[in-house]
Amino acid sequence: LNLIITQAKSKNSEIIRIDGEEVNLDDLRQTVSTNSLFGQERLIIIENFFSRQKSREKEEILKSI
């Protein structure tokens, strides 16, 4: 992951970090579908998602990605 982040930074990509324990499906969809202000590439990192307790929301997010 550190290598991917370093590569994204070197390309001046926008790096977006999302708290995987708190994110819901609507917020994730909005983040993914929103365009960058300057048209740059984006790297979206969902942190701690697999630490999240099992739930219907978690299963729906997994199906979406």
All heavy atoms as an XYZ file, in Angstrom:
531
protein
N       0.824     -1.190      0.000
C       0.000      0.000      0.000
C       0.868      1.254      0.000
O       0.550      2.214     -0.689
C      -0.955     -0.005      1.192
C      -1.899      1.180      1.306
C      -2.778      1.318      0.071
C      -2.744      1.058      2.547
N       1.949      1.221      0.768
C       2.838      2.387      0.800
C       3.415      2.685     -0.578
O       3.555      3.852     -0.951
C       3.963      2.194      1.816
C       3.456      2.294      3.243
O       2.492      2.982      3.512
N       4.113      1.598      4.150
N       3.753      1.658     -1.323
C       4.282      1.848     -2.678
C       3.222      2.482     -3.585
O       3.528      3.402     -4.349
C       4.744      0.513     -3.261
C       5.255      0.535     -4.695
C       6.468      1.455     -4.809
C       5.599     -0.856     -5.165
N       1.999      2.020     -3.476
C       0.915      2.571     -4.289
C       0.686      4.039     -3.945
O       0.497      4.876     -4.829
C      -0.377      1.746     -4.095
C      -0.169      0.336     -4.658
C      -1.571      2.421     -4.763
C      -1.268     -0.636     -4.299
N       0.722      4.371     -2.665
C       0.547      5.763     -2.234
C       1.683      6.628     -2.758
O       1.462      7.728     -3.264
C       0.435      5.856     -0.701
C      -0.860      5.197     -0.238
C       0.508      7.309     -0.228
C      -0.970      5.015      1.268
N       2.904      6.133     -2.670
C       4.067      6.873     -3.170
C       3.945      7.123     -4.666
O       4.215      8.230     -5.147
C       5.371      6.107     -2.859
O       5.474      5.933     -1.439
C       6.590      6.841     -3.367
N       3.518      6.126     -5.406
C       3.343      6.280     -6.849
C       2.244      7.300     -7.162
O       2.393      8.116     -8.076
C       3.008      4.932     -7.492
C       4.162      3.975     -7.504
C       3.772      2.583     -7.968
O       2.588      2.225     -7.984
N       4.767      1.780     -8.318
N       1.163      7.253     -6.400
C       0.072      8.211     -6.612
C       0.546      9.633     -6.328
O       0.211     10.564     -7.065
C      -1.121      7.857     -5.728
N       1.319      9.807     -5.277
C       1.845     11.126     -4.946
C       2.769     11.639     -6.045
O       2.743     12.821     -6.382
C       2.597     11.096     -3.618
C       1.697     11.016     -2.416
C       2.499     10.984     -1.126
C       1.608     10.896      0.086
N       2.402     10.839      1.338
N       3.585     10.753     -6.601
C       4.524     11.172     -7.646
C       3.800     11.593     -8.926
O       4.325     12.369     -9.709
C       5.531     10.064     -7.949
O       4.924      8.990     -8.614
N       2.572     11.091     -9.117
C       1.757     11.474    -10.273
C       0.828     12.640     -9.948
O      -0.030     12.997    -10.752
C       0.898     10.293    -10.722
C       1.667      9.120    -11.247
C       0.684      8.025    -11.622
C       1.385      6.769    -12.088
N       0.414      5.705    -12.405
N       0.977     13.201     -8.746
C       0.096     14.271     -8.268
C      -1.372     13.858     -8.253
O      -2.264     14.665     -8.503
C       0.279     15.559     -9.076
C       1.605     16.212     -8.794
O       2.120     16.133     -7.682
N       2.171     16.856     -9.790
N      -1.606     12.598     -7.970
C      -2.974     12.100     -7.865
C      -3.591     12.552     -6.543
O      -2.884     12.746     -5.553
C      -2.989     10.566     -7.910
O      -2.507     10.101     -9.141
N      -4.888     12.706     -6.550
C      -5.612     13.028     -5.326
C      -5.745     11.740     -4.511
O      -6.146     10.704     -5.043
C      -6.988     13.577     -5.675
C      -7.817     13.943     -4.481
C      -9.187     14.487     -4.867
O      -9.539     14.466     -6.064
O      -9.888     14.913     -3.952
N      -5.404     11.795     -3.237
C      -5.494     10.631     -2.364
C      -6.612     10.877     -1.357
O      -6.591     11.851     -0.615
C      -4.157     10.363     -1.647
C      -3.073     10.097     -2.688
C      -4.296      9.200     -0.675
C      -1.675     10.000     -2.128
N      -7.590      9.987     -1.374
C      -8.748     10.115     -0.493
C      -8.750      8.922      0.450
O      -8.712      7.772      0.010
C     -10.063     10.140     -1.305
C     -10.043     11.308     -2.283
C     -11.268     10.190     -0.384
C     -11.145     11.264     -3.312
N      -8.784      9.210      1.749
C      -8.830      8.154      2.762
C     -10.216      8.154      3.407
O     -10.712      9.195      3.802
C      -7.768      8.374      3.821
C      -6.361      8.228      3.278
C      -5.335      8.533      4.361
N      -3.992      8.443      3.855
C      -3.203      7.383      3.963
N      -3.636      6.314      4.591
N      -1.988      7.401      3.469
N     -10.793      6.967      3.495
C     -12.129      6.801      4.060
C     -12.029      5.848      5.241
O     -11.354      4.816      5.154
C     -13.095      6.229      3.005
C     -13.215      7.177      1.817
C     -14.452      5.929      3.616
C     -14.006      6.606      0.667
N     -12.712      6.171      6.322
C     -12.754      5.297      7.486
C     -13.703      4.139      7.188
O     -14.921      4.320      7.109
C     -13.217      6.073      8.717
C     -13.229      5.235      9.982
O     -12.957      4.012      9.914
O     -13.503      5.801     11.048
N     -13.151      2.966      7.002
C     -13.940      1.796      6.632
C     -14.880      1.308      7.708
O     -15.826      0.575      7.435
N     -14.642      1.705      8.949
C     -15.541      1.297     10.022
C     -16.776      2.181     10.086
O     -17.776      1.810     10.689
C     -14.800      1.314     11.358
C     -13.719      0.245     11.418
C     -13.094      0.099     12.784
O     -13.824      0.243     13.782
O     -11.893     -0.150     12.842
N     -16.716      3.352      9.457
C     -17.819      4.308      9.518
C     -18.533      4.529      8.186
O     -19.656      5.007      8.161
C     -17.301      5.672     10.013
C     -16.677      5.639     11.383
C     -17.685      5.340     12.483
O     -18.848      5.784     12.367
O     -17.313      4.655     13.446
N     -17.884      4.194      7.077
C     -18.442      4.501      5.762
C     -19.727      3.715      5.513
O     -19.887      2.591      5.977
C     -17.400      4.223      4.645
C     -17.142      2.742      4.476
C     -17.831      4.849      3.344
N     -20.650      4.350      4.793
C     -21.839      3.628      4.354
C     -21.830      3.599      2.830
O     -21.039      4.279      2.180
C     -23.129      4.246      4.918
C     -23.351      5.660      4.458
O     -23.279      5.966      3.270
N     -23.633      6.552      5.396
N     -22.686      2.807      2.264
C     -22.680      2.582      0.821
C     -22.943      3.863      0.038
O     -22.289      4.124     -0.972
C     -23.693      1.502      0.454
C     -23.701      1.051     -0.995
C     -22.318      0.589     -1.444
C     -24.718     -0.061     -1.185
N     -23.866      4.689      0.495
C     -24.160      5.934     -0.219
C     -22.960      6.875     -0.237
O     -22.649      7.472     -1.267
C     -25.361      6.646      0.402
C     -26.664      5.899      0.155
O     -26.752      5.181     -0.863
O     -27.579      6.036      0.980
N     -22.269      7.008      0.896
C     -21.083      7.865      0.953
C     -19.980      7.346      0.043
O     -19.306      8.117     -0.643
C     -20.555      7.975      2.386
C     -21.467      8.765      3.295
O     -22.327      9.514      2.780
O     -21.326      8.637      4.532
N     -19.806      6.038      0.028
C     -18.776      5.448     -0.823
C     -19.102      5.692     -2.299
O     -18.232      6.091     -3.073
C     -18.646      3.957     -0.543
C     -17.567      3.237     -1.334
C     -16.190      3.835     -1.078
C     -17.566      1.754     -0.998
N     -20.342      5.482     -2.679
C     -20.742      5.727     -4.071
C     -20.522      7.183     -4.461
O     -20.074      7.488     -5.556
C     -22.200      5.346     -4.279
C     -22.426      3.873     -4.366
C     -23.867      3.547     -4.614
N     -24.038      2.108     -4.775
C     -25.152      1.467     -4.510
N     -26.209      2.128     -4.067
N     -25.227      0.168     -4.677
N     -20.862      8.084     -3.567
C     -20.679      9.506     -3.837
C     -19.195      9.843     -4.008
O     -18.826     10.570     -4.920
C     -21.273     10.347     -2.716
C     -21.151     11.835     -2.981
C     -21.803     12.661     -1.888
O     -22.382     12.136     -0.946
N     -21.703     13.964     -2.016
N     -18.359      9.284     -3.158
C     -16.920      9.539     -3.250
C     -16.363      9.022     -4.566
O     -15.586      9.705     -5.230
C     -16.176      8.874     -2.073
O     -16.677      9.417     -0.851
C     -14.684      9.112     -2.158
N     -16.775      7.847     -4.962
C     -16.269      7.240     -6.193
C     -16.770      7.989     -7.426
O     -16.024      8.175     -8.387
C     -16.673      5.743     -6.250
C     -16.367      5.150     -7.615
C     -15.960      4.967     -5.160
N     -17.995      8.465     -7.396
C     -18.564      9.089     -8.588
C     -18.244     10.579     -8.721
O     -18.423     11.149     -9.791
C     -20.073      8.892     -8.610
O     -20.675      9.563     -7.532
N     -17.758     11.207     -7.669
C     -17.433     12.627     -7.714
C     -16.145     12.841     -8.509
O     -15.160     12.140     -8.306
C     -17.257     13.193     -6.287
O     -18.456     12.957     -5.570
C     -16.952     14.669     -6.314
N     -16.168     13.815     -9.403
C     -14.979     14.130    -10.194
C     -14.024     15.012     -9.397
O     -14.455     15.833     -8.591
C     -15.359     14.861    -11.481
C     -16.096     13.962    -12.433
O     -15.833     12.775    -12.510
N     -17.039     14.521    -13.165
N     -12.749     14.862     -9.676
C     -11.732     15.698     -9.055
C     -11.838     17.117     -9.609
O     -12.168     17.317    -10.772
C     -10.343     15.118     -9.359
O      -9.338     15.975     -8.906
N     -11.555     18.101     -8.780
C     -11.632     19.504     -9.210
C     -10.724     19.807    -10.394
O     -11.054     20.591    -11.266
C     -11.263     20.429     -8.051
C     -12.294     20.563     -6.939
C     -11.741     21.421     -5.812
C     -13.571     21.167     -7.469
N      -9.560     19.196    -10.416
C      -8.585     19.504    -11.449
C      -8.419     18.369    -12.453
O      -7.463     18.344    -13.217
C      -7.237     19.843    -10.807
C      -7.344     20.996     -9.844
C      -7.270     20.786     -8.477
C      -7.552     22.285    -10.314
C      -7.387     21.843     -7.590
C      -7.669     23.347     -9.437
C      -7.592     23.129     -8.069
N      -9.345     17.424    -12.460
C      -9.304     16.332    -13.422
C      -8.173     15.350    -13.193
O      -7.836     14.576    -14.076
N      -7.606     15.372    -11.997
C      -6.483     14.476    -11.727
C      -6.983     13.091    -11.323
O      -8.139     12.907    -10.948
C      -5.589     15.072    -10.630
C      -6.273     15.280     -9.319
C      -5.518     16.175     -8.361
O      -6.135     16.811     -7.570
N      -4.218     16.248     -8.413
N      -6.101     12.122    -11.446
C      -6.429     10.767    -11.026
C      -6.624     10.747     -9.520
O      -6.086     11.585     -8.805
C      -5.298      9.801    -11.397
C      -5.158      9.570    -12.873
C      -4.074      8.542    -13.185
O      -3.558      7.893    -12.255
O      -3.743      8.415    -14.363
N      -7.402      9.760     -9.049
C      -7.642      9.647     -7.616
C      -7.321      8.248     -7.131
O      -7.540      7.266     -7.841
C      -9.100      9.944     -7.291
C      -9.486     11.352     -7.581
C     -10.910     11.649     -7.221
N     -11.794     10.767     -7.962
C     -13.000     10.398     -7.549
N     -13.469     10.834     -6.431
N     -13.740      9.601     -8.279
N      -6.817      8.182     -5.928
C      -6.608      6.926     -5.223
C      -7.519      6.979     -4.006
O      -7.403      7.884     -3.188
C      -5.147      6.774     -4.793
C      -4.828      5.600     -3.865
C      -5.113      4.268     -4.559
C      -3.377      5.666     -3.406
N      -8.436      6.028     -3.913
C      -9.358      5.987     -2.787
C      -8.964      4.813     -1.898
O      -8.930      3.665     -2.356
C     -10.817      5.849     -3.262
C     -11.172      7.036     -4.165
C     -11.758      5.736     -2.073
C     -12.512      6.909     -4.854
N      -8.664      5.109     -0.649
C      -8.223      4.101      0.310
C      -9.306      3.960      1.372
O      -9.681      4.939      2.014
C      -6.891      4.509      0.974
C      -5.816      4.701     -0.083
C      -6.476      3.481      2.014
C      -4.574      5.382      0.427
N      -9.792      2.756      1.548
C     -10.767      2.482      2.604
C     -10.006      1.802      3.734
O      -9.619      0.639      3.623
C     -11.922      1.593      2.102
C     -12.577      2.221      0.874
C     -12.928      1.368      3.218
C     -13.585      1.320      0.192
N      -9.768      2.555      4.803
C      -8.961      2.055      5.921
C      -9.829      1.291      6.917
O     -10.967      1.656      7.171
C      -8.281      3.227      6.628
C      -7.328      3.978      5.718
C      -6.712      5.186      6.383
O      -7.417      5.879      7.149
O      -5.526      5.425      6.143
N      -9.267      0.218      7.460
C      -9.891     -0.566      8.537
C     -11.228     -1.201      8.160
O     -12.014     -1.546      9.038
C     -10.076      0.298      9.799
C      -8.772      0.850     10.299
O      -7.773      0.144     10.367
N      -8.763      2.121     10.631
N     -11.470     -1.383      6.889
C     -12.762     -1.941      6.472
C     -12.945     -3.372      6.970
O     -14.013     -3.755      7.430
C     -12.915     -1.891      4.956
C     -14.227     -2.410      4.481
C     -15.379     -1.650      4.632
C     -14.342     -3.663      3.905
C     -16.615     -2.120      4.212
C     -15.565     -4.145      3.476
C     -16.698     -3.370      3.632
N     -11.900     -4.187      6.896
C     -12.038     -5.583      7.280
C     -12.021     -5.775      8.794
O     -12.284     -6.867      9.288
C     -10.979     -6.440      6.581
C     -11.232     -6.524      5.099
C     -10.443     -5.824      4.205
C     -12.282     -7.264      4.611
C     -10.691     -5.889      2.838
C     -12.545     -7.331      3.241
C     -11.741     -6.641      2.360
N     -11.761     -4.708      9.529
C     -11.875     -4.745     10.991
C     -13.310     -4.479     11.428
O     -13.663     -4.713     12.584
C     -10.971     -3.678     11.617
O      -9.632     -3.906     11.289
N     -14.094     -3.998     10.526
C     -15.498     -3.667     10.804
C     -16.274     -4.935     11.139
O     -16.075     -5.985     10.535
C     -16.074     -3.003      9.554
C     -17.486     -2.550      9.654
C     -17.866     -1.881      8.349
N     -19.219     -1.372      8.408
C     -19.632     -0.344      7.700
N     -18.824      0.260      6.863
N     -20.863      0.071      7.798
N     -17.183     -4.825     12.097
C     -18.008     -5.970     12.457
C     -18.904     -6.360     11.288
O     -19.295     -5.523     10.476
C     -18.869     -5.645     13.671
C     -18.081     -5.519     14.940
C     -18.988     -5.343     16.152
O     -20.199     -5.201     16.033
N     -18.393     -5.360     17.323
N     -19.215     -7.624     11.227
C     -20.078     -8.126     10.171
C     -21.437     -7.441     10.267
O     -22.020     -7.335     11.339
C     -20.234     -9.640     10.306
C     -20.951    -10.271      9.164
C     -20.954    -11.779      9.280
C     -21.679    -12.372      8.094
N     -21.658    -13.835      8.122
N     -21.915     -6.958      9.128
C     -23.213     -6.293      9.086
C     -23.758     -6.353      7.663
O     -23.031     -6.647      6.718
C     -23.096     -4.832      9.530
O     -22.353     -4.086      8.584
N     -25.008     -6.031      7.542
C     -25.626     -5.992      6.213
C     -24.975     -4.911      5.350
O     -24.732     -5.100      4.165
C     -27.118     -5.729      6.356
C     -27.853     -5.789      5.070
C     -29.333     -5.643      5.286
N     -30.023     -5.869      4.031
C     -31.311     -5.828      3.898
N     -32.073     -5.599      4.938
N     -31.866     -6.031      2.719
N     -24.690     -3.755      5.956
C     -24.043     -2.641      5.244
C     -22.674     -3.073      4.702
O     -22.336     -2.792      3.558
C     -23.899     -1.431      6.169
C     -23.325     -0.208      5.494
C     -24.342      0.552      4.654
O     -25.542      0.523      4.979
O     -23.936      1.173      3.664
N     -21.906     -3.761      5.524
C     -20.581     -4.230      5.095
C     -20.717     -5.176      3.904
O     -19.965     -5.067      2.930
C     -19.864     -4.924      6.247
C     -18.472     -5.406      5.896
C     -17.798     -6.040      7.089
C     -16.408     -6.529      6.748
N     -15.742     -7.132      7.914
N     -21.672     -6.082      3.959
C     -21.883     -7.023      2.863
C     -22.295     -6.292      1.582
O     -21.846     -6.636      0.493
C     -22.935     -8.071      3.246
C     -22.501     -8.981      4.376
C     -21.240     -9.767      4.074
O     -21.081    -10.261      2.935
O     -20.383     -9.859      4.974
N     -23.136     -5.274      1.711
C     -23.551     -4.490      0.544
C     -22.370     -3.743     -0.077
O     -22.252     -3.670     -1.297
C     -24.663     -3.511      0.928
C     -25.983     -4.177      1.256
C     -26.570     -4.931      0.078
O     -26.547     -4.396     -1.049
O     -27.052     -6.052      0.291
N     -21.510     -3.194      0.765
C     -20.319     -2.506      0.261
C     -19.409     -3.488     -0.471
O     -18.916     -3.185     -1.561
C     -19.575     -1.787      1.401
C     -20.422     -0.620      1.934
C     -18.207     -1.293      0.931
C     -19.883      0.015      3.206
N     -19.203     -4.667      0.099
C     -18.366     -5.666     -0.547
C     -18.911     -6.078     -1.906
O     -18.164     -6.281     -2.856
C     -18.210     -6.895      0.362
C     -17.247     -6.750      1.515
C     -17.343     -7.942      2.450
C     -15.823     -6.587      1.012
N     -20.215     -6.197     -2.017
C     -20.836     -6.556     -3.293
C     -20.632     -5.452     -4.341
O     -20.570     -5.735     -5.526
C     -22.330     -6.822     -3.110
C     -22.631     -8.089     -2.393
C     -24.128     -8.254     -2.210
C     -24.454     -9.446     -1.358
N     -25.915     -9.552     -1.104
N     -20.540     -4.222     -3.871
C     -20.425     -3.074     -4.785
C     -19.008     -2.877     -5.321
O     -18.834     -2.276     -6.363
C     -20.868     -1.788     -4.084
O     -22.227     -1.865     -3.792
N     -18.016     -3.345     -4.577
C     -16.640     -3.134     -5.045
C     -16.076     -4.360     -5.638
O     -16.273     -5.037     -6.370
C     -15.655     -2.709     -3.949
C     -15.956     -3.273     -2.606
C     -15.497     -1.261     -3.887
C     -15.058     -2.825     -1.495
